[in-house]
């Protein structure tokens, strides 16, 4: 019992001790916290006081700095104002000095003007005296010479003019003679050099072609039954076939060289093939026509390449190719054009002219001859129009217009081409006048026939003794054919001169085709 009570008392004593210790600890912690808070408040107050003191010091420093800056700026402004004021004062003193100087100069000028005025009056007086003396002298001279002043002046001027005219005439004649000798010598040298450097062979073109035959039996096949094959060949190609006693040959006659060349190729192909009938003739003719057109194009390109001329329009190149089959006075026009091109270039290089332009104009000068059998007008006009159409330069077009003197040459290139053309034509054997007249008559014969309405095409054959006219059957009937033949004959009689008579053969043909399927 006593033990239990002792334990309880001990436990109670421990609990009481714990409680008392707790309260004692809490009061101690409270005192420590209150002491810390008090210390923090004191520190905060100290910091605030220090910050206020620092701010006040900085404020005073800034105010002092601002006052110093204001004072400095005021000082600089006052100094600047003083400098400007001093400059204005210097300018005023300078202006005053200039005004004083101008016043002095004005006074001096006025004095000089007075002096000059006095001298002018004296000079005028002396001039009057001199004039009076001159007048007296002229009067004395007039009395002595018997001439008035005007007459004496005219006499002296006449003597001077006469003397000057004589001297001028003598100098002009000397200069002309010297220039003529020099120019003749230079021209001979240039032309001789150009001819020597461009030597060309000459072959006279003919208006006939001869086709060899493998045997005389082929002549009969070409003629055909009742002559239908030879008529078909002549009708399609527009040439005249001459079959005579000459063994194993047939002669093709036609003044138009392209047409003659197509006919020659057609006949050679038919002979090689052996099948000769109207349908085959037409088929072969179309093929040969295409081949000749391709050859024309290639020939033009080759001519441009040989001439060394670039930038020519493709259509002009084709026209150049056609000149291969064109002759002028028996002279091949393409060869002639190339020769004129070379000679023009040589002459231009000798005299320092534009070589490229001269060669271009020389190559194209006769381009109109590829068109004159198809269009109306001279080859000069047609060539100039074609060159202008295909954007050739004006000097080249002018050279084409002037190479036969149709217009007055005004450029160096035009004179060069004119001279080169004459040189080329003047070579021995280059031209035959009678062939050219004959060809022109045949061309005119076809031109008259083609001018009538309803005519499809026409061919001058039999050396110009016959004109074969193909009409459009839908426009010309059988009765109108008689009238057409009569009208063509009348035009030929009025406009052409020819030996013997010319036969007008009007052909009207209608064809109908169908296919069996």
ABEGO torsion letter per residue (X at the ends): XAAAAAAAAAAAAAAAAAAAAAAAAAAAAAAAAAAAAAAAAAAAAAAAAAAAAAAAAAAAAAAAAAAAAAAAAAAAAAAAAAAAAAAAAAAAAAAAAAAAAAAAAAAAAAAAAAAAAAAAAAAAAAAAAAAAAAAAAAAAAAAAAGBBAAAAAAAAAAAAAAAAAAAAAAAAAAAAAAAAAAAAAAAAAAAAAAAAABBBBBBBBBABBBBBBABAAAAAAAAEBGGAAAAAAAAAAGBBBBBBABBGBBBBBBABAAAAAAAAAAAAAAAAAGBBBAAAAAAAAAAAAAAAAAAAAAAAAAAAAAAGBBGBBAAAAAAAAAAAABBBGGBBAAAAAAAAAAAAAAAAAAAGBBAAAAAAAAAAAAAAAAAAAABBEBAAAAAAAAAAAAGBBAAAAAAAAAAAGABBBABAAAAAAAAAAAAAAABBGABBAAAAAAAAAAAAAAAAAAABBGBABBBBBGGGABBBBBBBAAABBAAAAAAAAAAAAAAAAAABBBBEBBBBBBBBBBBBBBBBX
